[in-house]
Amino acid sequence: MRFDAIEDYIVRSDVAMTHYRLHEKREADLQLGNKVGEEPKPYLVPSKEGSGSAPKDPKTELLNEIIDHMNDLFIEDGLSENDMLNYANTIAGKISENETVMDQLRSNTKEQAMLGKFPTSINDAVIESTDVHNDMAMKLLSNEAEAKGFAGLMFDVLMKRLGKSANNIVE
């Protein structure tokens, strides 16, 4: 737009406001933080020890970030937070087995890594983990002895998470 090409000038002396009204409705002196009739304090109330935000655990923050991103991706699929977190950890584990990709991640920014082998390694990890999970599931579902052994292992793992030893349980 060229300003030197504008030649129309508005004469403001002919402009009149026809529908304008100014009036005072109500006036009050607001004293925030004080009760009615109470004298205002001349200082700020000191904060209490520990009233600020608590320091954040880096591991918890990472897990929350992973869950938030996975929720954005799979919000309509009815997956639990554990499902999404386990899947993300599985894919990350598969990708970390690829030394070339891990070297690229160590040496580059996120944008640079996206131009390398990293994006295709994600697809490879998804396919490979699907194959591995299917093979393991079929083996457990088709062999009763292996299913019992796996059930025993899962019992021990879950008891360890509960803080109990499998030997301490009274039958």
N, C-alpha and C positions, 0 to 999 in steps of 0.2 A: 504494500500500500504506500503510495507516495503522498506525503502531506503537502508538498508544494503544489499539487494539482487540485487541491480542494480550494474552491473560491467562494463557496457559500458561507457567509457569516451570519450568525444569529444575533439579532439586536435584543439584548436582555432588558432594555428599558420598557419594552412592550409586554413583558411576561409578568403575569399577576397570579398569585396563588388565591384560588377561589374557595377551596374547601380545606381550610387549615384551622385547627382550634387547639390551643394549649391551655391545660388546666391542671391544677394540683389535686390529686385524689386524696392521698393520705401520706403522712410523714411520721416516721418512727426512728428512734435511735436504737439500733440493734447492737446488743452486747453479747456476742457469741461466746458460749461456754460458761456463762454466769446464769444463776437462777434469778428470778425476779426479786428485786430488793437487795440482792447480794452485792457487796462491793467488788469491783474488778481487782484481780491480783496484778501487781505491777511486774510480774516476771512469768516466764514460761515454766510450766510444771516439768521437772526433770523426768527423763525417761527412766524406767526401771531396768535393772540389770537383766539382760536376756530378753528384752522386749523386741529386739530387732529380729530380722529373719535369721533362721538357723543356717549354719554352713551346710552346703549341699554335698552329698557324697557323690563323687564322680561316677562311680559304678551305677548308682541309682539313677543319676541324670542320664547316663547313656542308655540304660534300659527304658526309661521313660521316653526318650527321644525315639528309640527304635519302635516302641509300641505306638507312639503317635503317628509315625510314618506308615507303619503297617496298618493302622486303623484307617488312615486316609486311602490306602490302596485296596483294602479288603473289607470296607465298612459294611457292605451288603451281603457278605458271604456267611455271616453267622459264626465266625471263628472266635474262639476265646483269646484272651491276651496271651495265655501260655502257648496256644497253637501258633500264633503269629511269631512270638519270640523264639520258640523252638525252631520254626521254619527258617527264620532269619539267621539263627546261629548255625543251622545245618548248612545253609548256602554259604555263609561266611567261612565255615570250616572247609568246605569243598574248594572255595576260591583260594584259601590260604595254602592249599596243597600245591598250587601252581606257582612255582618259584619265579618264573618270568614275570607274571602279573604282580607278584608281591614286590619284586625289585622295582617295577614301574611305579607302584604305589608309594614306595619309600622315597623315590627320587623325583616325584612330580606332584604338581598341584592337582586338585580334583578335576579341573577343566582339561588339563593335559592328559591325565589318566583316562578320561573318557574318550580320548582320541586314539588310545593304544589298544591293547588286547583285553582290557578290563571289561568292556561291555559284552564281548563274546564269551569271556570266561564265566560271566553270570549265567548266560544261556546254557553253557556246557555244564555248569554246576547244578542247575535246575534239572536238566535231563539226567545227569549222572546220579543225582540224589534220588530222583524218582525211580530210576532203575534199581538202585541199591535197596531202597525201601520196599519196593515191590518184591524183589528177590527174597529179602529177609522175611517179609510177611508171608509169602507163599511157603517158605520153608517151615515157619512156625505153625501155619495153619494145616500143613499136610503131614507133619510129623509130631505125634503126640508126645514122644519122649523129649524132643527138643522144646516143645511148648511148655512142658512141666519144668524143665531146666530153666527156661526163660522166666517162667512165673516165679521160681525161687529167687532168681537174680533180681527181679523187680521188687519182690517182697523185701529183700535185703536193702536195696537202694532206698525204697520208701521208708523203711524203718530207720535208716541212717538219717534221712531228712527229718524224721520226727524226733531224732535224738535218742533213739532206743536201739539196743543191740538185739538182734534176732534171738540170741541165747538167753536174754533176760526175761523173755515172755513166758509166763506160767500158763500151761494148758489146763 
